Amino acid sequence: MNLDTRAIFLSGDLNEEATPGILAQMFEYDAVTDDAEYLIDQKFIEPIKLVIDSYGGDIYAMWTLYDAMCMLNRPIHTIGLGKVMSGSVLLLAAGKKGERIAGRNTTFMVHAGSVEALSGKAHEALEYIKHVKSMDQAWYNIMKSLTSNTVDWKEICSKNTDFYFDAYQALEFGIIDKII
């Protein structure tokens, strides 16, 4: 555990294999008490830095990390580098306002949830599609609360294509607060 930086790296695919290690780091860093915190009457708490370079991936893994971020006592500063796509966009936006940054050459992408090849009974497939639509709506609502209220995430994501944008647009949309 590197307490000097308290940096956690989310790189590549966001999936159930990567999530436990990231969760463990988040909770370990959150639990460690700094002597300096007591010296200044607990007014300063060293943040956790979540560095994101991810294609996104599994929406359940995204929800797991997002919920964990909301539970932690320490602020989370998010840093987007390289690519921040799909569910990882929400994780970047979920960082502490004022401390969400991205490299100027970072590529962003959002899209509506996708449905894998379906098999089984028709009513089960319809229930699954309904579930995916409800997760999409939850994503839109959370993104709206984390970013600029002028952005219609449902409109952007419902064009049946991936929507790519750059760091300057991410700043305009309110996903990030600074470009480095």
Secondary structure, 3 states (H helix, E strand, C coil): CCCCCCEEEEEEEECCCCHHHHHHHHHHHHHCCCHHHHHCCCCCCCCEEEEEEEEEECHHHHHHHHHHHHHCCCCEEEEEEEEEECHHHHHHHCCCCCCEEECCCCEEEECCCCCCCCCCCHHHHHHHHHHHHHHHHHHHHHHHHHCCCCCCHHHHHCCCCCEEEEHHHHHHHCCCCEEC
